[in-house]
Amino acid sequence: MMNHPPAEIGMRLADVDTPALLIDLDAFERNLHAMADNVSASGVRIRPHSKTHKCAVIARRQMALGAVGVCCQKVSEAQALVQAGVTDVLVSNQVVGRRKIARLVALAREAKVGVCVDDAGNAAEIGEAAAAAGISIDVLVEIDVGAGRCGVAPGDEALALARRVTSIDGLRFAGLQAYHGSAQHIRDYAARGRAIETAASMARGTVESLAREGVECETVSGAGTGTWQFEAASGVYDELQAGSYVFMDVDYAKNLDEAGRPFAAFEHSLFVYSTVMSRPVRDRAVLDAGLKAFATDCGMPRMADVESAAVLKASDEHAVVDPTASNASLTVGDKVRLIPGHCDPTVNLYDWYVCVRDDRVEALWPIVARGCVW
């Protein structure tokens, strides 16, 4: 059962209980439109990654602006979104094990569902379950284009697996998954571009190998918020899987643009709202949001409204801030916004988005796939 939201529609922002996960609706909507407009102009499709937001309301908004569907990383994520009205989902990951495969197949009766494979045995298991259910599931063969994670080698290994997929009842070979995850946070613009140029070359060579063997590759899918411009311009990728652009976070904002400036194509729209709960000494203010309110795998969050005040450390329920470099007083009871270091795992800590415009709560959106990690 979801917890009650920490706010009510119409409430002043100052009255929202904390910690809370805020969306600045104006910035969020500008991000949605900026990506939709850019992708439309590029001539490729976008299938945003919902592991960022885990929210059916946001997924439906993305699709209303032209997204062909969304990506999920887990079957449970896909189930939550489909049950909330999302009609087209790619599980951009491997789904292994009888129970997970059964859930995937059952979901494919309710919506358009695809999945990635990098193992012939796993593909056969999915095909057997799909054929027994009288359905066909789209399959993307995942190739490793530099991330060093999942995926068969481009070229001959990918060709062999694709040919195997085409021979399995219950499966339809739909193309390649070619996501270069580790390139997303290469700070230098030119270096990011070179990484994706290499990835695109691997994907292009694999598509050409498939064509020589008469295997049609209708989709090459991949890309992320850090690199989507490069994949869109590559002439290889058909579908972009960027997700974090809707919110941005501290880590993505460290990427540099072509002129060497901080990446500013999208705005920070996601914030952890927190209250100063203690100010025991001059150089220490303590917030009521800690490790259970924001992820720290990419470092501490950054203060949005008091930028010169640094978040020094966090424990379960507290964050310690040094306010001495700031002119702000930060007295007990003050409320502040924190920009998460990494938006995806931060979102997974909450049941609700508190959506704010003009300092008023305009909407409350349930994070329906929160905790869906199986």
C-alpha positions in Angstrom: 0.0 0.0 0.0 1.3 3.4 -0.9 1.8 6.0 1.8 -0.3 9.1 1.8 1.3 12.0 -0.1 3.1 14.7 2.0 0.9 17.5 0.4 -2.5 18.4 -0.9 -3.4 20.0 -4.2 -3.6 23.7 -3.8 -1.3 23.8 -0.8 1.4 26.4 -0.7 4.9 25.0 -1.3 6.0 26.3 2.1 3.4 24.1 3.8 4.5 20.8 2.1 5.8 18.3 4.6 9.4 17.1 4.3 11.2 15.2 3.0 9.3 15.3 -0.2 10.1 14.8 -3.9 9.2 17.9 -5.9 8.8 18.4 -9.6 9.0 22.0 -10.9 6.3 21.6 -13.5 7.5 24.5 -15.7 11.1 23.2 -16.0 9.8 19.7 -16.4 7.5 20.6 -19.2 10.2 22.5 -21.0 12.5 19.5 -20.8 9.7 17.3 -22.3 9.1 19.6 -25.2 12.8 20.3 -25.8 13.6 16.6 -26.3 10.4 15.9 -28.3 11.1 18.8 -30.6 14.8 17.8 -31.1 14.1 14.2 -31.7 11.3 15.0 -34.2 13.6 17.2 -36.1 16.3 14.4 -36.2 14.0 11.9 -37.9 14.5 9.2 -35.3 12.1 7.8 -32.7 12.3 8.3 -28.9 11.4 5.5 -26.4 12.3 7.2 -23.1 13.6 5.2 -20.2 11.0 5.0 -17.4 13.5 3.7 -14.9 14.2 7.3 -14.3 10.7 8.3 -13.3 8.8 5.1 -12.7 5.6 7.0 -13.2 2.8 6.2 -15.6 1.6 9.9 -15.7 5.0 10.9 -17.0 5.2 8.0 -19.5 1.8 8.9 -20.9 2.9 12.6 -21.2 6.0 11.5 -23.1 3.9 9.4 -25.5 1.5 12.2 -26.0 4.5 14.2 -27.3 5.5 11.6 -29.8 7.3 8.9 -27.9 6.6 5.4 -29.4 6.6 3.8 -25.9 8.9 3.5 -23.0 11.7 1.3 -21.7 11.8 -0.5 -18.4 14.6 -2.4 -16.8 12.5 -4.9 -14.9 9.3 -6.9 -15.6 7.8 -5.6 -12.4 8.3 -2.0 -13.7 6.7 -2.9 -16.9 3.7 -4.5 -15.1 3.2 -1.4 -13.0 3.2 0.9 -16.0 1.0 -1.3 -18.2 -1.5 -1.6 -15.4 -1.6 2.2 -15.2 -2.3 2.6 -18.9 1.0 2.5 -20.7 0.5 0.5 -23.9 4.0 -0.1 -25.3 7.0 -1.2 -23.2 10.5 -2.5 -24.1 12.2 -4.3 -21.2 15.7 -3.2 -22.3 17.3 -5.9 -20.2 17.6 -9.6 -20.0 14.7 -11.5 -18.4 15.9 -14.8 -16.9 14.1 -17.5 -15.0 10.8 -19.3 -15.4 8.8 -17.1 -13.1 10.0 -13.8 -14.7 9.5 -15.1 -18.2 5.9 -16.2 -17.3 5.1 -12.7 -16.1 6.6 -11.2 -19.2 4.5 -13.4 -21.4 1.4 -12.7 -19.4 2.1 -8.9 -19.8 2.5 -9.3 -23.5 -1.2 -10.2 -23.7 -2.1 -6.8 -22.3 0.2 -4.5 -24.2 2.9 -4.4 -26.8 6.0 -5.8 -25.0 9.6 -6.4 -26.2 12.7 -7.7 -24.5 16.4 -8.0 -25.0 18.5 -11.2 -25.1 22.2 -12.0 -25.3 21.9 -15.8 -24.8 20.5 -18.4 -27.1 19.2 -20.6 -24.2 17.4 -17.7 -22.6 15.9 -16.8 -26.0 14.6 -20.4 -26.4 13.0 -20.3 -22.9 11.2 -17.0 -23.7 10.1 -18.4 -27.1 8.8 -21.6 -25.6 6.7 -19.7 -23.0 5.4 -17.3 -25.7 4.5 -20.0 -28.1 2.6 -21.9 -25.4 0.6 -18.8 -24.7 -0.1 -18.3 -28.4 1.6 -15.0 -28.7 4.8 -13.5 -30.3 7.2 -11.3 -28.4 9.6 -8.8 -30.1 13.2 -9.5 -29.3 16.2 -7.2 -29.6 19.6 -8.9 -29.6 21.8 -6.9 -27.3 25.4 -6.2 -28.4 28.2 -4.8 -26.3 29.3 -1.5 -27.9 31.6 -0.5 -25.1 29.7 -0.6 -21.8 31.2 -3.9 -20.7 28.0 -5.1 -19.3 25.4 -7.3 -21.0 25.5 -8.1 -24.7 27.2 -10.4 -27.2 30.0 -9.2 -29.4 29.0 -7.2 -32.4 29.4 -8.9 -35.8 29.4 -12.7 -36.1 28.2 -13.5 -32.5 25.3 -11.1 -32.9 24.5 -12.5 -36.3 24.4 -16.1 -34.9 22.1 -15.1 -32.1 19.8 -13.1 -34.4 19.5 -16.1 -36.7 18.7 -18.3 -33.7 16.0 -15.9 -32.6 14.4 -16.0 -36.1 14.1 -19.7 -35.9 12.3 -19.8 -32.5 8.5 -20.0 -32.5 7.0 -17.3 -30.3 9.8 -14.8 -31.0 10.2 -12.0 -33.6 13.6 -10.6 -34.3 13.0 -6.9 -34.0 16.6 -5.5 -34.2 19.5 -4.6 -31.9 20.0 -3.1 -28.5 23.2 -1.0 -28.6 23.4 1.1 -25.5 26.7 2.5 -24.4 25.9 3.3 -20.7 29.4 4.2 -19.6 29.7 6.9 -22.3 26.8 8.9 -20.7 29.0 10.6 -18.2 32.2 11.2 -20.2 32.5 14.9 -19.4 34.3 16.1 -22.5 32.0 16.6 -25.4 34.4 15.4 -28.1 35.4 12.4 -26.1 31.7 11.4 -25.6 31.2 11.8 -29.4 34.2 9.5 -30.1 32.8 6.9 -27.8 29.4 6.9 -29.6 31.1 7.0 -33.0 32.8 3.7 -32.0 29.6 2.3 -30.7 27.7 3.3 -33.9 30.4 1.7 -36.0 30.0 -1.6 -34.2 26.2 -1.4 -34.6 26.5 -0.4 -38.3 28.8 -3.4 -39.0 26.4 -5.7 -37.3 23.4 -4.4 -39.3 25.5 -4.9 -42.5 26.3 -8.5 -41.5 22.7 -9.2 -40.9 21.7 -7.7 -44.2 24.3 -9.9 -46.1 22.6 -13.0 -44.5 19.1 -11.7 -45.4 18.1 -10.9 -41.8 16.2 -7.6 -41.6 17.1 -5.3 -38.7 14.3 -2.9 -38.4 15.5 -1.1 -35.2 18.8 -0.2 -33.6 17.9 1.1 -30.1 20.0 2.8 -27.5 21.3 6.2 -26.4 20.9 8.2 -23.2 20.7 11.7 -21.9 24.4 12.2 -22.2 24.8 11.1 -25.8 21.5 11.2 -27.6 22.6 13.9 -30.1 25.4 11.6 -31.3 23.2 8.6 -31.8 20.5 10.7 -33.5 23.0 12.0 -36.0 24.8 8.7 -36.6 22.5 7.4 -39.3 22.5 4.0 -37.5 20.2 4.4 -34.5 16.5 4.5 -35.1 15.4 4.7 -31.5 16.7 6.7 -28.5 16.3 5.6 -24.9 17.2 8.8 -23.0 15.5 9.1 -19.7 17.1 11.4 -17.2 16.5 14.5 -19.4 13.1 14.9 -17.8 14.7 15.7 -14.4 18.5 16.2 -14.8 20.7 15.8 -11.8 24.0 17.0 -10.4 26.0 14.3 -12.2 24.5 14.9 -15.7 25.0 18.6 -15.3 28.7 18.1 -15.0 28.9 17.0 -18.7 30.2 19.7 -21.0 28.8 20.9 -24.2 30.6 21.6 -27.5 32.0 24.9 -26.2 33.2 23.4 -23.0 30.4 24.9 -20.9 28.2 22.9 -18.4 25.5 21.0 -20.2 22.4 23.2 -20.3 20.1 21.6 -22.9 17.8 20.5 -20.0 16.9 22.1 -16.7 16.9 20.7 -13.1 13.3 19.9 -12.5 13.5 17.4 -9.7 14.2 18.3 -6.1 14.3 16.8 -2.6 12.5 19.2 -0.4 13.9 19.4 3.1 13.6 21.3 6.4 16.4 22.7 8.6 15.8 20.7 11.7 18.8 21.9 13.7 21.4 24.7 13.7 23.5 23.9 16.7 26.6 25.9 15.7 27.5 28.6 13.2 29.1 26.2 10.6 26.5 23.4 10.8 22.9 23.2 9.7 21.2 19.8 9.8 18.5 18.9 7.3 15.7 16.3 7.8 16.6 14.5 4.6 19.4 11.9 4.5 20.3 8.6 2.9 16.7 7.4 3.0 15.7 10.6 1.0 18.4 10.8 -1.7 20.9 8.6 -3.4 24.6 9.4 -2.9 26.3 7.0 -5.4 27.1 10.1 -7.6 27.9 12.3 -4.6 26.0 14.5 -2.3 23.0 16.6 -3.6 23.5 20.2 -4.3 21.6 23.1 -2.7 19.3 24.7 -5.3 18.4 27.9 -3.5 21.6 28.4 -1.4 24.2 27.4 -3.9 27.2 28.3 -1.9 26.1 26.2 1.0 27.6 22.7 0.7 26.0 19.4 1.8 29.0 17.8 3.6 27.7 14.4 4.7 24.6 12.4 5.2 23.3 9.7 7.6 20.1 7.8 7.6 17.8 10.7 8.4 20.1 13.7 8.4 22.2 15.8 6.1 24.8 18.2 7.4 25.3 21.5 5.6 28.0 24.1 6.0 26.2 27.4 5.5 29.1 29.7 6.4 29.9 30.5 2.7 26.4 31.7 2.1 24.5 34.8 3.0 21.4 32.8 3.9 20.6 32.4 7.5 19.3 28.8 7.4 17.5 28.9 10.6 15.5 26.1 12.2 12.3 25.5 10.2 13.6 26.9 6.9 12.9 24.7 3.9 15.3 24.1 1.1 15.5 22.3 -2.2 18.2 19.8 -3.0 19.2 18.7 -6.5 19.9 14.9 -6.3 23.3 13.7 -7.4 21.6 10.8 -9.2 17.9 11.1 -10.0 17.0 7.4 -10.7 17.7 5.8 -7.4 16.5 8.9 -5.6 13.1 8.5 -7.2 12.9 4.9 -6.1 12.8 6.1 -2.4 9.4 7.9 -2.8 5.8 7.0 -3.4 4.7 10.4 -4.7 5.8 13.4 -6.8 4.6 16.7 -5.4 4.2 18.8 -8.6 4.6 22.5 -8.1 3.9 25.6 -10.2 4.1 29.2 -8.9 4.8 28.0 -5.4 1.5 26.0 -5.3 1.0 22.2 -5.4 -0.7 21.6 -8.7 -0.7 17.8 -8.9 0.3 14.7 -7.0 1.6 11.9 -9.2 2.0 8.3 -7.9 5.4 6.6 -8.5 3.7 3.4 -9.4 6.8 1.4 -10.1 8.6 2.5 -6.9 10.5 -0.6 -5.5 9.9 -2.7 -8.6 13.3 -4.3 -8.8 12.3 -7.9 -9.6 
